[in-house]
Structures are given as structure tokens and as C-alpha cells.
Amino acid sequence: MWRVRRAAVACEVCQSLVKRSSGTKGSLPLQKLHLVSRSIYHTHHPTLKLQRPQLRTSLQQFSSLTSLPLRKLKLSPVKYGYQPHRNFWPARLAARLLKLRYLILGSAVGGGYTAKKTFDQWKDMIPDLSDYKWIVPDIVWEIDEYIDLEKIRKALPNSEDLAKLAPDFDKIAESLSVLKDFFTTGSPGETAFRATDPGSESDKRYRKVSDKEKIDQLQEELLHTQLKYQRILERLEKENKELRKLVLQKDDKGIHHRKLKKSLIDMYSEVLDVLSDYDASYNTQDHLPRVVVVGDQSAGKTSVLEMIAQARIFPRGSGEMMTRSPVKVTLSEGPHHVALFKDSSREFDLTKEEDLAALRHEIELRMRKNVKEGCTVSPETISLNVKGPGLQRMVLVDLPGVINTVTSGMAPDTKETIFSISKAYMQNPNAIILCIQDGSVDAERSIVTDLVSQMDPHGRRTIFVLTKVDLAEKNVASPSRIQQIIEGKLFPMKALGYFAVVTGKGNSSESIEAIRDYEEEFFQNSKLLKTSMLKAHQVTTRNLSLAVSDCFWKMVRESVEQQADSFKATRFNLETEWKNNYPRLRELDRNELFEKAKNEILDEVISLSQVTPKHWEEILQQSLWERVSTHVIENIYLPAAQTMNSGTFNTTVDIKLKQWTDKQLPNKAVEVAWETLQEEFSRFMTEPKGKEHDDIFDKLKEAVKEESIKRHKWNDFAEDSLRVIQHNALEDRSISDKQQWDAAIYFMEEALQARLKDTENAIENMVGPDWKKRWLYWKNRTQEQCVHNETKNELEKMLKCNEEHPAYLASDEITTVRKNLESRGVEVDPSLIKDTWHQVYRRHFLKTALNHCNLCRRGFYYYQRHFVDSELECNDVVLFWRIQRMLAITANTLRQQLTNTEVRRLEKNVKEVLEDFAEDSEKKVKLLTGKRVQLAEDLKKVREIQEKLDAFIEALHQEK
């Protein structure tokens, strides 16, 4: 009976050992993923079915040092008394040895199984370095061609065999201690008491304290192990960074030729740039992935980006909004740590503080340039490429910080504009949202989390980042609140992964290396890790950048081919529409149309030089006389003609001509020449070209014409030289032949007849229609016109009485006229009498001058004799000859200035205007518009996008 009881006890011990050793749960659900990549698969993710094991269980998995508690054996009570007739000591010894066999066998089996599980778990914790295969030279991957590694692997024992051969010595020691209790020399009663009383209070307390200490020790051991692996990973990354730098430097020197001319991320960034130019408002269903960085103002977005880019590249301000427009940062690998803009060839060395300061200043200038007047932020994107060894390849877009209140100095719509810009980027279903939350402020004050939850309610593409964790741990009374924030329990939003980072001590002069060291030191000593509130893969910006990069490329591989197919369909539709609407026209985009228009405009400017000198002089002379004729007749001829003799006439004419030449005439001549040049230039620009004329260029030509004329200024020295020429021409009174005399008379008659016609029209408007028009066209005079008519008739009677009446009425004459009109019942004002007299006398004078002009046709003979012994004096003919000759000489001088100087200067101005327009994309869009232009523009962009997408997909397959 006692043998059966002892065997049962031994079997119970073995069963407990096997149960304790095999009681661990299954392997981790993401054990095949990279240690850092596991962070983006959170327990809150809806597609994740498996749950993360509990802390106690996971701690038991990672260590084989856990000691099993001693299980007290239940021995049968010993009967005291002397029994000399029964001596079974050989049987007792055999039973004890049999028990020892079971203990050793059970310990070996349990220890071997535990060792196997421990080995597998530690093997799973080793990071997956398959993503870094490109760092290792090709010779390493080809080593299997020279060494049969498979043969060596088969010769080595596997993990199961090793587990069987490695027993758990701790369990063997415990078994031996149990065996020792059986052979302990003591009173049978004491041994039996200890064996039958396993539940004493002191033993329970001791076992409880012992287990707690072991759990704490294992937690600390696990934390140190994770930090150890983290340091190993950092060392490997640093070594790979240096190795990669050497490889890329060899590429620059041409020593090692790569298959891909451009890196994948650079090709992808070019695709995004073309898409941004194609449609900045994302109306074309651009679903290519980007990492969109959003957060509240001053939440630490810029600092996180700088840690990922490993350089302080963004401008900073204390509490002031610095990010005023989206900044697209393309991170790629390169031998040197440099940055450059998309539209510039200058490289900024990020290892030099001077270049860093210049880069920050340039970014700030570009932001302020993008912001239009009256606005605070702008949707226009600034493209920046950052290259360097060891940088994670991805495309990030830094957006302006979300604000809750519009402060003084901001535009009233700043808040709404920031929200619209953020939504435009986040509504892309493949955009990775990097949500930045300030850990040092209350979670309830966050605005961005509500916005992110609206755009990504299931959290399938959101990564949550808690910044300033050092301040949060220092200031937050309950550390568990930080854990709740990291796990997303305080926000309505869900996320793919949760991270906690530290971005320095708040000093803008800190270097990236100093911030990284401070961050690692903080998390090594942080209670958040020691108490397992945070996992090691959830902290540091290094782990964050690795996780974001992995997620980014996963999104790219899943979506890029679908986007390429979408643009292929778009291209087919656009090509079909063009063939149906414009079958005989080439597909010229806006830039190509501008070049075509530019050549036409330059050809038309050159046509100005083909205008004949005769045509220039005719239009210049005619235009100049139209401009100065009123002044000549009203201010020079009429006052001089009022004199009584020829001497006074010539003196008055000379004085007035000299004053006119010194003050007004040269300036008027230059104005006329400039207007004539504009008219001819406009005529060539707007003149239809027949079938070759394309009305799509009309707005552009008109804008070029106006801008060129605005910029053109006549030569400053032209007036001075022209004044001398005109003064000399007007001083000459010698008419050489009868032909010139007749030409002067003809010119005078034309001028006087034109002036007489204008005067007749003025009088007709003043007095109303005559009796013929009143009877034939049924028109009547107004009361005012009737008064003017009566006044005119009274003044004409006065002139008939005295045909040589002077130009001005005396006061008594005005009174006489008024009295005569009042006697007929017409009330008039003296000013009305003077106005009417002015027109009546002008008509009388002009008619008298025309009659005198007819008499002077035969007066050339008297002119040659200086009108000696002759009653005929034709000094007015000489005046008009002087004016005519001055006009001819001035026209000739202006024509020379035009053809020799001004046309060339205008052509130069036109070229400058066209160059300025070529650089101004907004101006071209405004001037070259229409369905045809937009269709060609879209077709070109879609083709370019498709070509770049195809090249990127091909390169992506080659890299695989």
C-alpha cells in the first residue's frame, strides 16, 4: 500500500513539473515581424484578431530561470512501536531509488521543453534584418555558390535536439533537495509533521514574497534585455550608415555602377510634384501615399520632422506660427547630408551651421512669398529634398498647425483655411496621418484628434505620436494617464500605432545628436518603461521613423499600380476628346503655345522696321498738325492778324513762335511720335493674318503690347535736339519758288476751311436748325437756341456795318446789343452776348482770310519784292509756309529717331516682357485660356504622370 502511495506522489510531482513547464501560451501573434514594425499593429486595430499576451505570461516566456515552488509530499503517517518480526529496509531503499528515477526523468522532460520554448522565443525577438540586405555587399549573398551552407546546416543539431540535451538544472536541484528531505536524519515525528503540514502561514508568506521578487527581477531583466537589443540595433544602424555612405561615395566616383539611376523615393517624389502641378486641389483623385504631419500649433510637429530628417531645417519662433504653407520633404539616401529645393540647384550642407541658417531663412522667405496679401497661410506647397546616409526613404508633408482661436495679426479666415488645407491632404485614402499630440498639456485641449477621427474613423492609416513625454511624466500626477493617452483611451480617435517621443529640452540651439542622447537617456530611466506602461518599440523617434517608413512603402506598393491604371484610363479619355474636337491641330500645351505666340509677336515687331520713310513722315506730319493746329490758329495767327500793319504782324508771330518752340512744341512732337509708334505697333499686332490667324493669342498680344508701351520711354535727349531744329526751321522766311508758295497757300486754305467748318458747326449747335431743317426734318429750336439766334442776328448786323471791326466788343457795344434785344422782348445776359460774338466774329474772320488767301495766289511776285509799292501783303501765307516747313523737318527728324533708335528699343522691351511672362505661370494661365489649351495641358500632364508612374513601378519591381 505504501508503495502505491509513494509512486502516486512521484507521479504527481512529475505531472506538476510538466504542467508548469508546458503551461505557457502560444507564440506572439506578430513574432515574424520586425521588432519595430510590431508597433504599428496595436490591439485596438479592428483587423487584428489575436491579442497580446499578458505581462506575467510574457515574462515567463523570455526566461528559463523561474524556479518552481516546492510541492510538499503527503506521506502516510508512521506507526510507532517496536516490530522486530518485520524488517523491510531493502524495500524502502528500492522505493526511494524508484522515486529518484521519476524525479530525474520528470525534471529532464520539463526542463528540455522549457529550454526549447525559451530558445524559440529569444529567436523571435531577434530583429528581422531582411530589409537591410542592400547594405551588405553582393559577395555576401553569393557566398552560397562557394560554400555548401545547406550541408553544414544539416550536420548541425536542430533546436529540438539541443533542448532535449539541455536539462533544467534548477529543477534538478529542486528535485535533489526534495530527495534530501527523505534522507534527513531527524525525528520521525518532526519529518512527518513537516510533510503533513504544507500550508503553514510562514511558508505561504515566504513563497508569496519570493514570487513577487522574482516577477520584479524578471521585469527588470526583460527591460534591460530590450534596451540591450535596442543598443545593438542602433550600433548596427550606425555601422550600416557608414557603410552605405562609402558605397554611395563610390557610386559618385563611378567605381560601382548601380542598376537604378535614380533612387525610388526621388522618382516617387517627382511623380507627386507633377501631380501637384497638375491639380493642387486634389480633384483628380490623386490617391498616392504621403505621410501627412498634422497637429496643434506648437505641439512639436517640426521637432519630430527634424529628428526624422536628422537636421534642424525648419524656422522656429517662440509661440508664433512659423509653418505658413505645406512643406513637402522627400527623405532619401545620399553620401552627404544635404538639402535642396525642387526649383533650385543650390545644395545646403546640413553639417554646417551657416548652411542650416541659410536654409531656414530661405524656407521662411518662400513661405512669406506664397502667402498672398491679406492672408496668413497659403495652400501652395514648398518642395524640399533632404539626402543623407541612413535616412529612411519617405515623403512627408508638414502642414500648418491647427489653431483654436484667431489672434490679432491673423486673417479672419485663418482657422478655416488651415482646416481646409489639412482636410485636402488627409482625405486621400492612402495618406498616412502622423498625428502629433503635445503630452505636456491636457488632452482635452487637443483639436487635431477630432479632425483626424473625422478623416480616419477606423484608424487604419493613423499613427499617433505623443511628444514632450519628459514634461508629461514630470507634471502629470497620474502616470497611468500617459498610458491611457498612448493606448488611445482618452481620445475618440483610433490609430494603427502609438508612439512616445522626446524632442529635446526646449532649447532651439540643441543639436540632433544631443536631443537623441537625451531622449535615450530619459527612456532608459523612465518609470513608463520600467512599469511596462510603454513598450520599448513604442518610444524614441528612431523607432517612429522606422515604423512610418515601413507603413509608407507598404501603402506605396499596394496603391501605385492602381493609380497607374487610373491615369491610363484618363489619358485615353483625353486623347479621344482631342481627336473629336481638334482633329487638325497639334496638341500644344500652354508653354508650347506661348513659344509660338512669342515668335509671332517678335516677327510683328520686326515688321516695324519695314515701314517706308515716306509713310512714317506722312503720318507723323499729319498727326503733329492735328495736335498743334488749334494752338497755331487761335494763339498765333488770330492775335497777329488783328494788328494794323505787316511789321507788327511779323513781330507778334516771331515772339509767339519763339515762346511756343521753347516750351511746348518739342514735347508735343515727341508725344506725337510715341503715339504714332504705338498705333503702328498695335496695327501690326492686331491685324488679321488670314487663315494663319489664331485668335487664342489675342489676349496675350494685347497684354504684351500694353506692357511694352508702358515700359518704353523716349530718348531724353530727343527734345533738346528737336528744339534747335524746330527753332531754326521757324526762323526761315525765304520761299524759294512758286511751287512752295502754292503749297503754302493750299496748306493755309485747308487749315482755314477746316477751322471754318468747325465754327459753322459750333454756331449751328448754338442757334439750332435753320428754316430748311425745321421744315424738312420737323425740328424745332429750344428757348435758349432762340435767344442765341436773336443775339447772332443782332451781332451780324453790327459786322455788316463795320467789316473791319476788331476781335473784341466794347462795353457800350454790348449794352447797345442788349438794349436792342430787350426792345424785341428778348432778355439776354452780357456773357451770352460775348460767347455768341466769339463764334460770329471767328466765322467772319475766317471767311475774310479765305478771300485774302485767294488774292495771294498771284502774290509770289510781290513777295520777291518784299511787297514794296504794293497794296497786297501776304505775310499770313509766309507764316503758314514756315509752319508747314517746320512740320516737314520735324517729321523727318522724328522718323530718323524712330527707325534708328526707338523701334529697336521697343523690340528690346517686347523681348523683356515676353521673358517675364514666360517665367510667370499665373500670367500665362490668365492670358492663354480656353478649352483647347486646358485639354492640351491636361493631356500632357497625364502622359507625364503615367510615364513617371510606369518608370517607378518598373524600378520598384527591380528592387524586389
Buried (B, 14 or more C-beta within 10 A) or exposed (E): EEEEEBBEBBEBBBEBBBEBBEEBEEBBBBEEBBBBBBBBBBEBBEEBEEEBBEEEEBBBBBBBEBEBEBBBBEBEEEEEEEEEEEEEEEEBEEBEEBBBEBBBBBBBBBBBBBBBBBBBBBEBBEBEEEBEEEBEEEEEEEEEEEEEEEEEEEEEEEEEEBBBEBBBEBBBEBBEEBBEBBEEEEEEEEBBEBBEEEEEEEBEEEEEEEEEEBBEBBBEBBBEBBBEBBEEBBEBBEEBBEBBBEBBBBBEEEEBEEEEEBBBBBBBBBBBBBBBEBEEEBEBEBBBBBBBBBBBBBBBBBBBBBBBBBBBBBBEEEEEBBBBBBBBBBBBBBBBBBBBBBEEEEBBBBEEEEBBEBBBEBBBEBBEEBBEEEBBBBBBBBBBBBBBBBBBBBBBBBBBBBBEEBEEEBBEBBBEBBBEBBEBBBBBBBBBBBBBBBBBBEBEEBBBBEBBBEBBEBBEBBBBBBBBBBBBBEEBEEBEBBBBBBBBEBBEBBBBBBBBBBBBEEEEEBEBEEBBEBBBEBBBEBEBBBEBBBBBBBBBBBBBBBBBBBBBBBBBEEBBBEBBEBBBEBBEEBBEBBEEEBEEEEBBBBBBBBEBBBEBBBEBBEBBEEBEEEEBBEBBBBBBBEBBBEBBBEBBBBBBBBBEEBEEBBEBBBEBBEEBBEEEBBEBBBBBBBBBBBEBBBEBBEEEEEEEEBEBBBBBBBBBBEBBBEBBEBEEEBBEEBBEBBBEBBEEBEBEEEEBBEBBBBBBBEBBEBBBEEBBEBBEEBBBBEEEEEEEEEEEBEEEBBBBBBBBEBBEEBBEEEEEBEBEBEEEBBEBBBEBBEEEEBEBEEEBBEBBBBBBBBBBBBEBBBEBBEEBBEBBEBBEEEBEEEEEBBBBBBBBBBBBBBBBBBBBBBBBBBBEEBBBBBBBBBBEBBEEBBEEEEBBEEBBBEEBBBBBBBBBBBBBBBEBBBBBBEBBEEEE
